[in-house]
Amino acid sequence: MSVEEIFQTMSELVAEQFAMEPAEVTMDTSFEEDLGADSVDLVDLVMAMEEEFEVGEIQEEDLKTLKTVGDAVNYIASKVKS
């Protein structure tokens, strides 16, 4: 799965969760600053990511590094076998 494919899927997940259009989501979109995500939103999104990409449970210390959509895409890309 390419980074572009992961981004497409991530943008759809983010758009669905935050009631916006996938086209509005960029790699630089910040979960907290741009989307106003709180911890509950992030847990829901992470659960959707785990299920969608079949990466297993994302560890809490890894979660703290995921500040933008791009961070999440790169994290998933490092976990998904191409």
LUMTOR-308218 format. One record per residue: residue number from 1; x, y, z of N, C-alpha, C, O in turn; residue in one letter. Coordinates in steps of 0.1 Angstrom, whole numbers, plus 5000, padded with zeros to 4 digits. Layout:
LUMTOR-308218
@num: NUM	n.c1: X	n.c2: Y	n.c3: Z	ca.c1: X	ca.c2: Y	ca.c3: Z	c.c1: X	c.c2: Y	c.c3: Z	o.c1: X	o.c2: Y	o.c3: Z	residuo: a;
...
This chain:
LUMTOR-308218
@num: 1	n.c1: 5009	n.c2: 4988	n.c3: 5000	ca.c1: 5000	ca.c2: 5000	ca.c3: 5000	c.c1: 5009	c.c2: 5012	c.c3: 5000	o.c1: 5018	o.c2: 5014	o.c3: 5008	residuo: m;
@num: 2	n.c1: 5007	n.c2: 5021	n.c3: 4991	ca.c1: 5015	ca.c2: 5033	ca.c3: 4989	c.c1: 5011	c.c2: 5044	c.c3: 4999	o.c1: 5000	o.c2: 5044	o.c3: 5005	residuo: s;
@num: 3	n.c1: 5020	n.c2: 5053	n.c3: 5001	ca.c1: 5017	ca.c2: 5065	ca.c3: 5010	c.c1: 5005	c.c2: 5072	c.c3: 5005	o.c1: 4997	o.c2: 5077	o.c3: 5013	residuo: v;
@num: 4	n.c1: 5004	n.c2: 5074	n.c3: 4992	ca.c1: 4993	ca.c2: 5080	ca.c3: 4986	c.c1: 4980	c.c2: 5073	c.c3: 4989	o.c1: 4970	o.c2: 5080	o.c3: 4992	residuo: e;
@num: 5	n.c1: 4980	n.c2: 5060	n.c3: 4988	ca.c1: 4968	ca.c2: 5052	ca.c3: 4991	c.c1: 4964	c.c2: 5053	c.c3: 5006	o.c1: 4952	o.c2: 5055	o.c3: 5009	residuo: e;
@num: 6	n.c1: 4974	n.c2: 5053	n.c3: 5014	ca.c1: 4972	ca.c2: 5054	ca.c3: 5028	c.c1: 4966	c.c2: 5068	c.c3: 5031	o.c1: 4956	o.c2: 5070	o.c3: 5039	residuo: i;
@num: 7	n.c1: 4972	n.c2: 5079	n.c3: 5025	ca.c1: 4966	ca.c2: 5092	ca.c3: 5027	c.c1: 4952	c.c2: 5093	c.c3: 5022	o.c1: 4943	o.c2: 5099	o.c3: 5029	residuo: f;
@num: 8	n.c1: 4948	n.c2: 5087	n.c3: 5011	ca.c1: 4935	ca.c2: 5087	ca.c3: 5006	c.c1: 4925	c.c2: 5081	c.c3: 5016	o.c1: 4915	o.c2: 5087	o.c3: 5019	residuo: q;
@num: 9	n.c1: 4929	n.c2: 5070	n.c3: 5022	ca.c1: 4921	ca.c2: 5063	ca.c3: 5031	c.c1: 4920	c.c2: 5071	c.c3: 5044	o.c1: 4909	o.c2: 5073	o.c3: 5050	residuo: t;
@num: 10	n.c1: 4931	n.c2: 5077	n.c3: 5049	ca.c1: 4932	ca.c2: 5085	ca.c3: 5061	c.c1: 4923	c.c2: 5097	c.c3: 5059	o.c1: 4916	o.c2: 5101	o.c3: 5069	residuo: m;
@num: 11	n.c1: 4924	n.c2: 5104	n.c3: 5048	ca.c1: 4916	ca.c2: 5116	ca.c3: 5046	c.c1: 4901	c.c2: 5113	c.c3: 5046	o.c1: 4893	o.c2: 5121	o.c3: 5051	residuo: s;
@num: 12	n.c1: 4897	n.c2: 5101	n.c3: 5042	ca.c1: 4883	ca.c2: 5097	ca.c3: 5042	c.c1: 4879	c.c2: 5094	c.c3: 5057	o.c1: 4868	o.c2: 5098	o.c3: 5061	residuo: e;
@num: 13	n.c1: 4888	n.c2: 5087	n.c3: 5065	ca.c1: 4885	ca.c2: 5084	ca.c3: 5079	c.c1: 4883	c.c2: 5097	c.c3: 5087	o.c1: 4874	o.c2: 5099	o.c3: 5094	residuo: l;
@num: 14	n.c1: 4893	n.c2: 5107	n.c3: 5084	ca.c1: 4893	ca.c2: 5120	ca.c3: 5091	c.c1: 4880	c.c2: 5128	c.c3: 5087	o.c1: 4873	o.c2: 5133	o.c3: 5096	residuo: v;
@num: 15	n.c1: 4877	n.c2: 5128	n.c3: 5075	ca.c1: 4866	ca.c2: 5136	ca.c3: 5070	c.c1: 4853	c.c2: 5130	c.c3: 5076	o.c1: 4844	o.c2: 5138	o.c3: 5080	residuo: a;
@num: 16	n.c1: 4852	n.c2: 5117	n.c3: 5076	ca.c1: 4840	ca.c2: 5111	ca.c3: 5082	c.c1: 4838	c.c2: 5114	c.c3: 5097	o.c1: 4827	o.c2: 5118	o.c3: 5102	residuo: e;
@num: 17	n.c1: 4849	n.c2: 5113	n.c3: 5104	ca.c1: 4849	ca.c2: 5116	ca.c3: 5119	c.c1: 4846	c.c2: 5130	c.c3: 5122	o.c1: 4840	o.c2: 5133	o.c3: 5132	residuo: q;
@num: 18	n.c1: 4852	n.c2: 5139	n.c3: 5114	ca.c1: 4851	ca.c2: 5154	ca.c3: 5117	c.c1: 4841	c.c2: 5161	c.c3: 5108	o.c1: 4841	o.c2: 5173	o.c3: 5108	residuo: f;
@num: 19	n.c1: 4832	n.c2: 5154	n.c3: 5101	ca.c1: 4821	ca.c2: 5159	ca.c3: 5093	c.c1: 4827	c.c2: 5170	c.c3: 5084	o.c1: 4822	o.c2: 5182	o.c3: 5084	residuo: a;
@num: 20	n.c1: 4836	n.c2: 5166	n.c3: 5075	ca.c1: 4841	ca.c2: 5175	ca.c3: 5065	c.c1: 4844	c.c2: 5168	c.c3: 5052	o.c1: 4842	o.c2: 5155	o.c3: 5052	residuo: m;
@num: 21	n.c1: 4848	n.c2: 5175	n.c3: 5042	ca.c1: 4850	ca.c2: 5168	ca.c3: 5029	c.c1: 4865	c.c2: 5163	c.c3: 5029	o.c1: 4874	o.c2: 5169	o.c3: 5034	residuo: e;
@num: 22	n.c1: 4867	n.c2: 5151	n.c3: 5023	ca.c1: 4880	ca.c2: 5145	ca.c3: 5023	c.c1: 4890	c.c2: 5155	c.c3: 5016	o.c1: 4902	o.c2: 5155	o.c3: 5019	residuo: p;
@num: 23	n.c1: 4885	n.c2: 5163	n.c3: 5006	ca.c1: 4894	ca.c2: 5172	ca.c3: 4999	c.c1: 4900	c.c2: 5183	c.c3: 5008	o.c1: 4910	o.c2: 5189	o.c3: 5005	residuo: a;
@num: 24	n.c1: 4893	n.c2: 5185	n.c3: 5019	ca.c1: 4898	ca.c2: 5195	ca.c3: 5029	c.c1: 4909	c.c2: 5190	c.c3: 5038	o.c1: 4916	o.c2: 5198	o.c3: 5044	residuo: e;
@num: 25	n.c1: 4912	n.c2: 5177	n.c3: 5038	ca.c1: 4922	ca.c2: 5171	ca.c3: 5046	c.c1: 4935	c.c2: 5172	c.c3: 5038	o.c1: 4936	o.c2: 5167	o.c3: 5027	residuo: v;
@num: 26	n.c1: 4946	n.c2: 5177	n.c3: 5045	ca.c1: 4959	ca.c2: 5176	ca.c3: 5039	c.c1: 4969	c.c2: 5169	c.c3: 5048	o.c1: 4965	o.c2: 5166	o.c3: 5060	residuo: t;
@num: 27	n.c1: 4981	n.c2: 5166	n.c3: 5044	ca.c1: 4991	ca.c2: 5160	ca.c3: 5052	c.c1: 4994	c.c2: 5169	c.c3: 5064	o.c1: 4998	o.c2: 5164	o.c3: 5075	residuo: m;
@num: 28	n.c1: 4992	n.c2: 5182	n.c3: 5062	ca.c1: 4996	ca.c2: 5192	ca.c3: 5073	c.c1: 4984	c.c2: 5194	c.c3: 5083	o.c1: 4986	o.c2: 5202	o.c3: 5092	residuo: d;
@num: 29	n.c1: 4973	n.c2: 5188	n.c3: 5080	ca.c1: 4961	ca.c2: 5191	ca.c3: 5089	c.c1: 4964	c.c2: 5186	c.c3: 5103	o.c1: 4968	o.c2: 5174	o.c3: 5105	residuo: t;
@num: 30	n.c1: 4963	n.c2: 5195	n.c3: 5113	ca.c1: 4966	ca.c2: 5191	ca.c3: 5127	c.c1: 4953	c.c2: 5186	c.c3: 5133	o.c1: 4943	o.c2: 5193	o.c3: 5132	residuo: s;
@num: 31	n.c1: 4954	n.c2: 5175	n.c3: 5140	ca.c1: 4942	ca.c2: 5170	ca.c3: 5147	c.c1: 4937	c.c2: 5179	c.c3: 5157	o.c1: 4925	o.c2: 5182	o.c3: 5157	residuo: f;
@num: 32	n.c1: 4945	n.c2: 5185	n.c3: 5166	ca.c1: 4941	ca.c2: 5194	ca.c3: 5176	c.c1: 4938	c.c2: 5208	c.c3: 5171	o.c1: 4927	o.c2: 5213	o.c3: 5174	residuo: e;
@num: 33	n.c1: 4948	n.c2: 5214	n.c3: 5164	ca.c1: 4946	ca.c2: 5228	ca.c3: 5161	c.c1: 4936	c.c2: 5230	c.c3: 5149	o.c1: 4928	o.c2: 5239	o.c3: 5150	residuo: e;
@num: 34	n.c1: 4937	n.c2: 5222	n.c3: 5139	ca.c1: 4928	ca.c2: 5224	ca.c3: 5127	c.c1: 4914	c.c2: 5218	c.c3: 5129	o.c1: 4904	o.c2: 5223	o.c3: 5125	residuo: d;
@num: 35	n.c1: 4914	n.c2: 5206	n.c3: 5136	ca.c1: 4902	ca.c2: 5199	ca.c3: 5137	c.c1: 4895	c.c2: 5200	c.c3: 5150	o.c1: 4884	o.c2: 5196	o.c3: 5152	residuo: l;
@num: 36	n.c1: 4902	n.c2: 5205	n.c3: 5160	ca.c1: 4897	ca.c2: 5206	ca.c3: 5173	c.c1: 4894	c.c2: 5193	c.c3: 5180	o.c1: 4885	o.c2: 5192	o.c3: 5189	residuo: g;
@num: 37	n.c1: 4902	n.c2: 5183	n.c3: 5177	ca.c1: 4901	ca.c2: 5170	ca.c3: 5182	c.c1: 4904	c.c2: 5170	c.c3: 5197	o.c1: 4914	o.c2: 5175	o.c3: 5201	residuo: a;
@num: 38	n.c1: 4896	n.c2: 5162	n.c3: 5205	ca.c1: 4899	ca.c2: 5160	ca.c3: 5219	c.c1: 4903	c.c2: 5145	c.c3: 5220	o.c1: 4904	o.c2: 5138	o.c3: 5210	residuo: d;
@num: 39	n.c1: 4906	n.c2: 5141	n.c3: 5232	ca.c1: 4911	ca.c2: 5128	ca.c3: 5234	c.c1: 4902	c.c2: 5117	c.c3: 5229	o.c1: 4906	o.c2: 5107	o.c3: 5224	residuo: s;
@num: 40	n.c1: 4889	n.c2: 5119	n.c3: 5231	ca.c1: 4879	ca.c2: 5110	ca.c3: 5227	c.c1: 4879	c.c2: 5109	c.c3: 5212	o.c1: 4878	o.c2: 5098	o.c3: 5206	residuo: v;
@num: 41	n.c1: 4879	n.c2: 5120	n.c3: 5205	ca.c1: 4880	ca.c2: 5120	ca.c3: 5190	c.c1: 4892	c.c2: 5112	c.c3: 5185	o.c1: 4891	o.c2: 5104	o.c3: 5176	residuo: d;
@num: 42	n.c1: 4903	n.c2: 5114	n.c3: 5192	ca.c1: 4916	ca.c2: 5108	ca.c3: 5188	c.c1: 4915	c.c2: 5093	c.c3: 5190	o.c1: 4920	o.c2: 5085	o.c3: 5182	residuo: l;
@num: 43	n.c1: 4909	n.c2: 5089	n.c3: 5201	ca.c1: 4907	ca.c2: 5074	ca.c3: 5204	c.c1: 4899	c.c2: 5068	c.c3: 5193	o.c1: 4902	o.c2: 5057	o.c3: 5188	residuo: v;
@num: 44	n.c1: 4888	n.c2: 5075	n.c3: 5190	ca.c1: 4879	ca.c2: 5069	ca.c3: 5179	c.c1: 4886	c.c2: 5068	c.c3: 5166	o.c1: 4885	o.c2: 5058	o.c3: 5159	residuo: d;
@num: 45	n.c1: 4894	n.c2: 5078	n.c3: 5163	ca.c1: 4901	ca.c2: 5078	ca.c3: 5150	c.c1: 4912	c.c2: 5067	c.c3: 5150	o.c1: 4913	o.c2: 5060	o.c3: 5140	residuo: l;
@num: 46	n.c1: 4919	n.c2: 5066	n.c3: 5161	ca.c1: 4929	ca.c2: 5055	ca.c3: 5162	c.c1: 4922	c.c2: 5041	c.c3: 5160	o.c1: 4928	o.c2: 5033	o.c3: 5154	residuo: v;
@num: 47	n.c1: 4911	n.c2: 5039	n.c3: 5167	ca.c1: 4904	ca.c2: 5026	ca.c3: 5165	c.c1: 4900	c.c2: 5024	c.c3: 5151	o.c1: 4902	o.c2: 5013	o.c3: 5146	residuo: m;
@num: 48	n.c1: 4896	n.c2: 5034	n.c3: 5144	ca.c1: 4892	ca.c2: 5033	ca.c3: 5130	c.c1: 4905	c.c2: 5030	c.c3: 5121	o.c1: 4904	o.c2: 5022	o.c3: 5112	residuo: a;
@num: 49	n.c1: 4916	n.c2: 5036	n.c3: 5125	ca.c1: 4929	ca.c2: 5034	ca.c3: 5118	c.c1: 4933	c.c2: 5019	c.c3: 5120	o.c1: 4937	o.c2: 5013	o.c3: 5110	residuo: m;
@num: 50	n.c1: 4933	n.c2: 5015	n.c3: 5132	ca.c1: 4937	ca.c2: 5001	ca.c3: 5135	c.c1: 4929	c.c2: 4991	c.c3: 5127	o.c1: 4934	o.c2: 4981	o.c3: 5122	residuo: e;
@num: 51	n.c1: 4916	n.c2: 4993	n.c3: 5127	ca.c1: 4907	ca.c2: 4984	ca.c3: 5119	c.c1: 4909	c.c2: 4985	c.c3: 5104	o.c1: 4910	o.c2: 4975	o.c3: 5098	residuo: e;
@num: 52	n.c1: 4909	n.c2: 4997	n.c3: 5099	ca.c1: 4911	ca.c2: 4999	ca.c3: 5085	c.c1: 4924	c.c2: 4994	c.c3: 5079	o.c1: 4924	o.c2: 4987	o.c3: 5069	residuo: e;
@num: 53	n.c1: 4935	n.c2: 4997	n.c3: 5086	ca.c1: 4948	ca.c2: 4993	ca.c3: 5081	c.c1: 4953	c.c2: 4980	c.c3: 5087	o.c1: 4964	o.c2: 4975	o.c3: 5083	residuo: f;
@num: 54	n.c1: 4946	n.c2: 4974	n.c3: 5096	ca.c1: 4949	ca.c2: 4961	ca.c3: 5103	c.c1: 4964	c.c2: 4961	c.c3: 5108	o.c1: 4972	o.c2: 4953	o.c3: 5105	residuo: e;
@num: 55	n.c1: 4967	n.c2: 4972	n.c3: 5116	ca.c1: 4980	ca.c2: 4973	ca.c3: 5121	c.c1: 4981	c.c2: 4969	c.c3: 5136	o.c1: 4992	o.c2: 4970	o.c3: 5142	residuo: v;
@num: 56	n.c1: 4971	n.c2: 4963	n.c3: 5141	ca.c1: 4971	ca.c2: 4960	ca.c3: 5155	c.c1: 4969	c.c2: 4972	c.c3: 5164	o.c1: 4966	o.c2: 4983	o.c3: 5159	residuo: g;
@num: 57	n.c1: 4971	n.c2: 4970	n.c3: 5177	ca.c1: 4969	ca.c2: 4982	ca.c3: 5186	c.c1: 4981	c.c2: 4992	c.c3: 5185	o.c1: 4992	o.c2: 4988	o.c3: 5186	residuo: e;
@num: 58	n.c1: 4977	n.c2: 5004	n.c3: 5183	ca.c1: 4987	ca.c2: 5015	ca.c3: 5183	c.c1: 4990	c.c2: 5019	c.c3: 5197	o.c1: 4981	o.c2: 5022	o.c3: 5205	residuo: i;
@num: 59	n.c1: 5003	n.c2: 5018	n.c3: 5201	ca.c1: 5007	ca.c2: 5021	ca.c3: 5214	c.c1: 5006	c.c2: 5035	c.c3: 5218	o.c1: 5007	o.c2: 5044	o.c3: 5210	residuo: q;
@num: 60	n.c1: 5003	n.c2: 5038	n.c3: 5231	ca.c1: 5001	ca.c2: 5051	ca.c3: 5236	c.c1: 5013	c.c2: 5061	c.c3: 5233	o.c1: 5011	o.c2: 5072	o.c3: 5230	residuo: e;
@num: 61	n.c1: 5025	n.c2: 5055	n.c3: 5235	ca.c1: 5037	ca.c2: 5064	ca.c3: 5233	c.c1: 5038	c.c2: 5068	c.c3: 5218	o.c1: 5042	o.c2: 5079	o.c3: 5215	residuo: e;
@num: 62	n.c1: 5033	n.c2: 5059	n.c3: 5209	ca.c1: 5033	ca.c2: 5062	ca.c3: 5195	c.c1: 5022	c.c2: 5073	c.c3: 5192	o.c1: 5024	o.c2: 5082	o.c3: 5183	residuo: d;
@num: 63	n.c1: 5011	n.c2: 5072	n.c3: 5199	ca.c1: 5000	ca.c2: 5081	ca.c3: 5197	c.c1: 5004	c.c2: 5095	c.c3: 5199	o.c1: 5000	o.c2: 5105	o.c3: 5192	residuo: l;
@num: 64	n.c1: 5012	n.c2: 5097	n.c3: 5209	ca.c1: 5017	ca.c2: 5111	ca.c3: 5213	c.c1: 5025	c.c2: 5117	c.c3: 5202	o.c1: 5026	o.c2: 5130	o.c3: 5202	residuo: k;
@num: 65	n.c1: 5030	n.c2: 5110	n.c3: 5193	ca.c1: 5038	ca.c2: 5115	ca.c3: 5182	c.c1: 5029	c.c2: 5119	c.c3: 5170	o.c1: 5034	o.c2: 5125	o.c3: 5160	residuo: t;
@num: 66	n.c1: 5017	n.c2: 5115	n.c3: 5170	ca.c1: 5008	ca.c2: 5117	ca.c3: 5158	c.c1: 5000	c.c2: 5130	c.c3: 5160	o.c1: 4989	o.c2: 5130	o.c3: 5166	residuo: l;
@num: 67	n.c1: 5006	n.c2: 5141	n.c3: 5155	ca.c1: 5000	ca.c2: 5154	ca.c3: 5156	c.c1: 4992	c.c2: 5158	c.c3: 5144	o.c1: 4983	o.c2: 5166	o.c3: 5145	residuo: k;
@num: 68	n.c1: 4996	n.c2: 5153	n.c3: 5132	ca.c1: 4990	ca.c2: 5157	ca.c3: 5120	c.c1: 4986	c.c2: 5145	c.c3: 5112	o.c1: 4990	o.c2: 5134	o.c3: 5115	residuo: t;
@num: 69	n.c1: 4978	n.c2: 5147	n.c3: 5102	ca.c1: 4974	ca.c2: 5136	ca.c3: 5093	c.c1: 4986	c.c2: 5130	c.c3: 5087	o.c1: 4987	o.c2: 5118	o.c3: 5086	residuo: v;
@num: 70	n.c1: 4996	n.c2: 5138	n.c3: 5083	ca.c1: 5009	ca.c2: 5133	ca.c3: 5077	c.c1: 5016	c.c2: 5124	c.c3: 5087	o.c1: 5021	o.c2: 5114	o.c3: 5083	residuo: g;
@num: 71	n.c1: 5016	n.c2: 5128	n.c3: 5100	ca.c1: 5023	ca.c2: 5119	ca.c3: 5110	c.c1: 5016	c.c2: 5105	c.c3: 5110	o.c1: 5022	o.c2: 5095	o.c3: 5111	residuo: d;
@num: 72	n.c1: 5003	n.c2: 5106	n.c3: 5110	ca.c1: 4995	ca.c2: 5093	ca.c3: 5110	c.c1: 4997	c.c2: 5085	c.c3: 5097	o.c1: 4999	o.c2: 5073	o.c3: 5098	residuo: a;
@num: 73	n.c1: 4998	n.c2: 5091	n.c3: 5086	ca.c1: 5000	ca.c2: 5084	ca.c3: 5073	c.c1: 5014	c.c2: 5078	c.c3: 5073	o.c1: 5015	o.c2: 5066	o.c3: 5070	residuo: v;
@num: 74	n.c1: 5024	n.c2: 5085	n.c3: 5078	ca.c1: 5038	ca.c2: 5080	ca.c3: 5078	c.c1: 5039	c.c2: 5069	c.c3: 5088	o.c1: 5046	o.c2: 5059	o.c3: 5086	residuo: n;
@num: 75	n.c1: 5032	n.c2: 5070	n.c3: 5099	ca.c1: 5032	ca.c2: 5059	ca.c3: 5110	c.c1: 5026	c.c2: 5046	c.c3: 5104	o.c1: 5031	o.c2: 5036	o.c3: 5105	residuo: y;
@num: 76	n.c1: 5014	n.c2: 5048	n.c3: 5097	ca.c1: 5007	ca.c2: 5036	ca.c3: 5091	c.c1: 5016	c.c2: 5030	c.c3: 5080	o.c1: 5018	o.c2: 5018	o.c3: 5079	residuo: i;
@num: 77	n.c1: 5022	n.c2: 5039	n.c3: 5072	ca.c1: 5031	ca.c2: 5034	ca.c3: 5061	c.c1: 5043	c.c2: 5026	c.c3: 5067	o.c1: 5047	o.c2: 5016	o.c3: 5061	residuo: a;
@num: 78	n.c1: 5048	n.c2: 5029	n.c3: 5079	ca.c1: 5059	ca.c2: 5022	ca.c3: 5085	c.c1: 5054	c.c2: 5008	c.c3: 5091	o.c1: 5062	o.c2: 4999	o.c3: 5093	residuo: s;
@num: 79	n.c1: 5041	n.c2: 5007	n.c3: 5093	ca.c1: 5035	ca.c2: 4995	ca.c3: 5099	c.c1: 5029	c.c2: 4985	c.c3: 5089	o.c1: 5029	o.c2: 4973	o.c3: 5091	residuo: k;
@num: 80	n.c1: 5025	n.c2: 4991	n.c3: 5077	ca.c1: 5018	ca.c2: 4983	ca.c3: 5067	c.c1: 5028	c.c2: 4977	c.c3: 5058	o.c1: 5038	o.c2: 4983	o.c3: 5054	residuo: v;
@num: 81	n.c1: 5027	n.c2: 4964	n.c3: 5055	ca.c1: 5036	ca.c2: 4958	ca.c3: 5046	c.c1: 5031	c.c2: 4961	c.c3: 5032	o.c1: 5019	o.c2: 4960	o.c3: 5028	residuo: k;
@num: 82	n.c1: 5040	n.c2: 4966	n.c3: 5023	ca.c1: 5037	ca.c2: 4970	ca.c3: 5010	c.c1: 5033	c.c2: 4958	c.c3: 5001	o.c1: 5030	o.c2: 4960	o.c3: 4989	residuo: s;
